[in-house]
Structure formats: C-alpha cells, structure tokens
Amino acid sequence: MIALAILLPWLSLMIGGHFFRAILCLALQLSVIGWIPAAFWAVVVVNADRRDAQYRHMLRILHGR
C-alpha cells in the first residue's frame, strides 16, 4: 500500500475510504505544488490508518479476555 501511496497518492487515499482527502490530494498533484507533497501526505495517512487498525485489534484482544 505504501508503494501505491507513492506512485498514485490519490488512489491510495480513495481505496482507504478517504474520499474528500483523495480529491484534495489529486488537486494537489495537478497543481504547481506537485507530486512530492501529495505522496508524502498519502504515506502519512496510510501509515496512520495501519496504526489505528493495529490499535483496534489490540483493544479487541484485551476486551476479549
């Protein structure tokens, strides 16, 4: 997913369910600012989603005991 966030940042955000962020990221890619900030932003969001999923999994394990 990280490779997708670097190559196609807006698509990785769209797959992750962040539709508004994906639209903003696509606009950022198409603007003068460019691809690098959009890719960085997408990598940060993908990593945050992965971390949140790990936290939810740990909480499910702890509450199951």
N, C-alpha and C positions, 0 to 999 in steps of 0.2 A: 504494500500500500504506500510505502514511503517513495518508491520509485515512481509510482503513478502521481504522487503529490508533487514530485519534482518535474516530471515530464508534462503532465496535464493537471495543474493545480485545481482548476475549477471543476474538473470531472471527479477528482478525489473528494472534494467537498460535497458535490452532488450525491455521490454514492454514499457518503457518510450521513446524509439526511440534512445537511445544512444548505438549504436551497437559497436563502437570501444571501448567505456568505458566498455561495458559488457564483451568484450573479455579480456581486461586488468584486469577487476575485477575477472573473472574466473581464469586467470593465477595467480593472487594474492592469491586467495583462495587455489589453488593447490600447491602453493609454501610453503617454510618454514615459511614465514611471517605469513600467516594464515588467518583465517576467520574473526577475530575481526576487523582488519583494513578494510577489504573489506566490511563488514557490515556497519561500520561507514561511509565509503565513499558513499555507496549506500544510506544511510539515508540522508546524506547531499545533494546528488544530487536530491533525490525525494522531499525533502523539498524546494530546490531551484526551481524545476520545478513547484511545487504548488504555490510558491510565485510569480513566473513570470506569471502564469496563472491568479492569482488574480490581478496583476498589469495591464495585458492586458484587463481584464474585467472592471476594474475601468476606464481605458482610453476610452474604448468603451462607457461607460456610460457618461463620461464627454464630449466626442465629439458628442454624440447624442443630447445634449441639445442645 
